[in-house]
Amino acid sequence: MFLSARLTRSMRGEETDMTISKRNSLYAVNVIIPLVCGLFIYLTRIESNFLSSSLPGIRSVLPVIRYPILIKNFAADFLWAYSLFFCLRLTLGDLLKGKYSLTVIILAAFVSLLVESLQIANWFPGTFDPLDMVVELIAVAFALLISIFIERLNAFYSGRCKHE
């Protein structure tokens, strides 16, 4: 019954909520998983940091891991900026009516660079590193590529449903 109603709406050329909800689900996954992975990295690092000292109960039950230098120094920042892009895309995307790319890129890059810059004056916890800024910009660019892939996948399946 549900499938036939969906196909009937698709044949009439109506936009189905099914493809939009799948797209938004993919965006949500691209927000949540990187945040959880970044949190795990911060909480399991050997070195103490703002996050691990703020959540000592959680840190006490997690293993302590000696990460390679690239993961220790850059992975969490990459994951955070990547997640930020998808969070902005998810919340602002439909309001911008298809012109989200440039706005979301600029906003994600600006917030990433601002947070990193605030670490210079110790207004934000962390250690300033110019390489972090480069990593965060790469993360935003990578997130844009994944977002374009999701949009094209969504368009492909939407078009296929309309023609069936």
N, C-alpha and C positions, 0 to 999 in steps of 0.2 A: 504494500500500500504506500509506504513512504517513498520507495524508489519510483513508483509510477507517478506519484504527485510531483516528485522532483524532476523527472524527465518531462512531464507535461509543462511545468513552469519553464524548463530549459528550452523546450520546443517553441514556446511563445516568445522567447527572447528575454525573459526576465532573469535578472541576476539571482543566483541561488546563494543562500547564506552558507551552504555547505562548503563551498570553496573558500569563501572569506574566512570562515571559522577554522578551516584547516590551515590556511595561510597564517592566521593569527596564532594558532597553536604552535606552528613552527617558529614564529617570532618569539613566543613566550618561552619555548624550549631554549632558544638562543639567548634569552635573558637569564634564565634560572640556572642552567647547567654551568655556564662560565662563572657565575657568581658563587655557586657552591664549590666549584673547583678552586677558585681564587681564595675563598675563605679557608678551605682545607689546607692550601699551601701556607697561608699566613699562620694558621693554628698549629701546624705540625713542623714548622721550621725550628731548627736548633736555637737560633737567636730569638731573644724576646723582642716583641714589637708591641705597638699600641693595641692591636686587636687581640693578641694572645694574652696581654696583661689585663685587658678589659673582660675577657671571658675565661678566667682561670679554671672554672669548673669543667668546661668543655675541653679545654686544652689538657687537663689532667687525665682524661680518658682516651685521648688520641695518642698514637705513636709519635715519637720525635724522629724526624727524617732529615738526613743530611743530603740536601738537594744539590745537583750540579749548579754551578754558578749562574748559568743562563736561566734556569728555572727559578732559582732563589731570587735573583735580582730583577727579572723581567716578566716572568710568566703571569704573575698576579696582576700586574699593571696592564698587560696585553688583554687578559681575560676581562678585566674591569672595563676597559675602553670598548672592547668588543660588545660586551653586555650593554653598556650605556647606549651604543648606537641602536641596538635592537629595541631597547626600552623606549627610546625616543621615537623610533620608527613605529612601534606598536601604539604609542599614545598620540603621536602627532600625525601619523601617516594619512589617515582618512580626512583630517581637517585641511590638509594641504592639497588635496585633490590631484594627486599624481605628480606634483612638483616637490615631493618630499626630499629627493636625493640631496640637492645642494643645501637645503635648510638643515636637514638632519646631519649631514657631514660637517657643516660649519659649526653647528651647535655642539655636536659630540667632540669635535676637535677642540673647540674653545673651552668647554668644561674640563676636558682632560688636561689641556695645557694650563688652565687656570689653577686647578688643584695642585699640579706639579709645581707651579710657580709660587703658590702660597707656602710651600714647604721651605722656600728660601728664608722667609721671614718667621718661620716657626709658627705660622698661623694655622697650619694644617699638619697633622702628625705624619711623619715620614722623613725620608732623606732625599733632598733634591738631587737629581741626576739628569743631565741633559739627554742622555741615552734613553731614559724613560719616556721622554717626550717623543723621541723618534719611534720607539716601540708602540706608544699609544696611537700615533698617527698611522703606523702600519696596521694596527688592529682595526682602526676605523675604516681604512681602505679595504681590508680583508672582509670586514663585516658588510661593506657596501657590495662587494662581489657576491657574497652569499645571499644578500638581500635581493640582488638582481636575479640570481638563479631561482630563488623562491618565487619571485614575481613571475618569471617566465614559466616556471613549472605550473603555477596557479593559472596563468593565462592559457597554457596548453590544455590543461584538464577542463577549464571552463569552456574553451572552444570545442573540445571533443564532446562534452555533454550537450552543447547546443546543437551539434550536428548529428547526434545519434537518434 
